[in-house]
Amino acid sequence: MNFKNKKMWLIALVVLGMWLMGSYNGLVRKSQEVDAQWSQVETQYQRRYDLIPNLVEAAKGFLDQEKEILETIAMARQGYAGANTVEEKAEASAQVESALARLLVIIENYPELKSSETIAQVMDELAGTENRVSVERMRYNDAAKEYNVRAKSFPVVLISGMLGFSQKPYFEADVAAESAPAVNFRD
């Protein structure tokens, strides 16, 4: 092989090496962005779970006959604490949301409970937290989409699997969320 051919091969190897390094670093950066965004979702979940006991305690005196709901909320919170993957945490969060929705319906049915200043304050904080959870879930899905597009785009797809970069899951709403709750203003 002459000097010119060796030089061409060396340039090709350097270009390939730089592309591999850039692709790898890009995937690492996007993967970390997804993980960081999921941490934001979990931060808001934690705020929600910190507020729920306050709401439950404030409502307990009024809701002795509604112990099943309170127990369901406690069990759902424990389920979230034991979840490890994004999918498990999303599923556990859906269970908490369902139990919390049932509690909020009960609170709406008790005018003296609804008028309690403590409960009103906690419910306002909880509503704000729910909005933040929604925003952070949307941001997580955006980050997951950017990562997944990069990992599946040609030519990066040729190396992403070999380097251990798998698809990030999207946060998806619970199937029950497709049905709107019934609202009755006649009572």
N, C-alpha and C positions, 0 to 999 in steps of 0.2 A: 504494500500500500504506500502510495506516495504521500508527501507532506500535505498536499491540497486535500486529499481524501480524509486524512486523519483530522485535519482542521475542521472539515465539514461535519464529521462525526462528533467531534468535541463540541462544536457549536450546537448541534442537534441535541446532544445529551444535556448541555447546560440549559437550553431552552426547555426541554422536557422536565428537567429537575426543577426549574423555576415554576413551571406550570403546576407540577405536582405539589410543590411547597405552597404556592398561592391557593390552590384548590383546597388543600388540607387545612390551611389557616383560615380560609373563608368558611369552611364547614364548621371548624371549631368555634369561630366567632358567632355564627348563626345558632349553633347548638347552645352556646352559653347564653345568648339572648333569649332563647326559648326557655331555658332553665330559670333565668332571672325573672322572666315574666311570670312563670308559674309560681315562683316565690312570692310575687306580688299578689297573685290570686290567693295563695295560702295565707298571706298576711291579712287580707280582708276576711277570709273564712275565720281566722283566729279572732278577729275583732267581733265577728258575728257570734262566734261561740262564747266569747267573753260576755257579750250582752245578753244572751239567752238566759243564763241563770238569774240575772237581775230581773228580767221580765217574768220568769217563772216564780221567783220569790215574791215579787210584787203582786202577782195574781193568785198565789197559793191560798191566801185567806178567803178569796172569793170562790175559788174553784175546787173545793174539797171533793165534789162529786165528779170532777174531771181529771182524776188522778191518772187515768189511762193515757191521756194526752201528754201529761207531764212526764210519765215514765217513758213513753215513746220518744220524746225529745231527748231525755237523758241517754237512752240506749243508742239513738242515732248519733249523738255527740261522741259516745264511746266508740261507735263503729268508725267514725272519721279518724279518731285518734289511732286506731289500729290499722288504718289503711296505709299501704306503702307506695303503690304506683299511682300515676296520674288517673288512670281509669278507675281504680278502687276509690280514690279520693273524690272523684267526680260523682261516682255512684253513691257514696256515703253522704256527700253534700246534698244530693237530690233527696235522700231520705230525711235529712234534717229540714230541708226546705218544705217538704210535704208535711211533716209534723208541725213545723212552725206555722204553716198556712192554716192548719186545723186549729191551732191555738188562737191565731188572730181572728178566725171566724167566731170562736167561742167568746173572745173578748168583745167583739162587735155585738154579740147577743146579750151582753150584760151592761146595760147603760151605766150602772153605778161603777162598774169596773172600768169602762171606757172613759168615764169622767175623772178617774183618779189621776192626779197630777204626775205621780211617779210613773205610772204605766204609760201615760201619754208621752212623757219625756223619753223613756226607754224605747217606746215604739218609734218615735221620731228618729232617735239615734239608729235604731235597727233599719228603718227605711233608708236613711242615708248610707248605711253600710251595704244594704242590698244594691243600691245604685253603684257604689264603688265596686262591689263584686262583679256586677254586670260589665262595667267598663274594663276591669282587669281581665275578665274572661275573654272579652273581645280582643284586647291587646295580646293576650296569650295566643289566641287563634291566629291573629295576624303574624305574630312572630313564628308560629309553627308553620304557617303557610309559606313564609319567606324561606325558612330553612328547608322545608320539603321540596319547594320548587328548585332551590339551588342543588339539593342532593340528587334530584331526579333529572336535572337538565343535562343534556349532552354537552360536553364530554365528561363532566364531573361524575355522572352516573357510572361511568366505567370504573371509577376507583372508590366511590363512596362506600359501597358495600364491602369492598376488600379492606377498607380502613376502619370498619366498624360503625359507620354512620347509618343508623336505621331511621325510618320515618318516625316523626314525632306525632303523637295522637292529638286530635282536635278535641276541644271540650264540646260535648254535644248535650243538648237539653234532654231531660228525661222524657220518655215516650208519653207519659201522662200530661206533660206540658202542652201537648197538642190540643187538648180539650180545655176550653175556657171554663172557669168555675161559674156555677150558677149564682146569680145575684138577685136577691129579693128585697125590694124596697117597700113592700106592702105591710110588713110587720111593724 
